[in-house]
Amino acid sequence: MPRNLSGERSRIVISAVHRQENAAIHWHLNGQYLGRTQQNHDMEILPHPGPNTLTLIDEAGQRLVRSFRGAEEPNREH
């Protein structure tokens, strides 16, 4: 998981491709609506550590669901 200069988690950009050039895609991360893209399907996300589910839904109701693991927080010993 990328981190900024202060050590906080940073967003990442993910991309999708649709077979129909002008199709709109609605993006959801862990059940939360992130937004809609059309033509250029790039979305900034901030997955949490551990399991995540990304769901993409087009205007025809077709779904693409992918599960992935966000990087775990590093152990910080004092």
C-alpha positions as CSV (number, residue, x, y, z in Angstrom):
1,M,0.0,0.0,0.0
2,P,1.6,3.3,-1.0
3,R,2.2,5.9,1.7
4,N,2.7,9.6,1.6
5,L,5.7,11.5,3.1
6,S,4.0,11.6,6.5
7,G,3.6,7.8,6.5
8,E,-0.2,7.8,6.0
9,R,-1.8,5.4,3.4
10,S,-2.2,7.0,0.0
11,R,-4.9,6.3,-2.6
12,I,-4.2,4.2,-5.6
13,V,-5.6,4.5,-9.1
14,I,-7.1,1.4,-10.7
15,S,-8.4,1.0,-14.3
16,A,-11.1,-0.9,-16.1
17,V,-11.9,-1.5,-19.7
18,H,-15.4,-2.1,-21.1
19,R,-16.1,-3.7,-24.5
20,Q,-18.5,-0.8,-25.4
21,E,-16.6,2.4,-26.0
22,N,-19.2,4.7,-24.4
23,A,-20.3,2.5,-21.5
24,A,-20.7,3.9,-18.1
25,I,-19.3,2.0,-15.1
26,H,-20.4,2.5,-11.5
27,W,-17.7,1.6,-8.9
28,H,-18.2,0.2,-5.4
29,L,-15.6,-0.6,-2.8
30,N,-16.7,-2.8,0.1
31,G,-20.3,-1.9,-0.6
32,Q,-19.6,1.9,-0.7
33,Y,-20.5,3.8,-3.9
34,L,-17.4,5.5,-5.2
35,G,-18.7,7.1,-8.4
36,R,-19.3,6.7,-12.1
37,T,-16.9,6.7,-15.1
38,Q,-17.5,6.9,-18.8
39,Q,-14.9,6.2,-21.5
40,N,-11.9,6.7,-19.3
41,H,-12.4,4.1,-16.5
42,D,-9.8,5.2,-13.9
43,M,-10.8,5.4,-10.2
44,E,-8.9,6.5,-7.1
45,I,-9.5,4.1,-4.2
46,L,-8.3,3.8,-0.7
47,P,-8.7,0.1,0.2
48,H,-8.4,-0.8,3.9
49,P,-5.9,-3.3,5.2
50,G,-7.1,-6.9,4.8
51,P,-9.9,-8.2,2.6
52,N,-11.6,-5.8,0.2
53,T,-14.2,-6.3,-2.5
54,L,-14.4,-4.1,-5.7
55,T,-17.7,-4.3,-7.7
56,L,-18.1,-2.7,-11.1
57,I,-21.6,-2.4,-12.6
58,D,-22.4,-1.2,-16.1
59,E,-25.6,0.4,-17.3
60,A,-26.9,-3.0,-18.5
61,G,-26.5,-4.4,-14.9
62,Q,-23.5,-6.5,-15.8
63,R,-21.3,-7.0,-12.7
64,L,-17.6,-7.6,-12.2
65,V,-16.6,-8.5,-8.7
66,R,-13.0,-8.9,-7.5
67,S,-11.7,-9.6,-4.1
68,F,-8.2,-8.6,-3.0
69,R,-6.2,-8.0,0.2
70,G,-5.0,-4.5,1.1
71,A,-1.6,-4.4,2.7
72,E,-1.6,-4.9,6.4
73,E,-0.5,-2.1,8.7
74,P,3.2,-2.6,9.6
75,N,3.9,-3.6,13.2
76,R,5.3,-0.6,14.9
77,E,7.2,-1.4,18.1
78,H,8.0,1.3,20.5
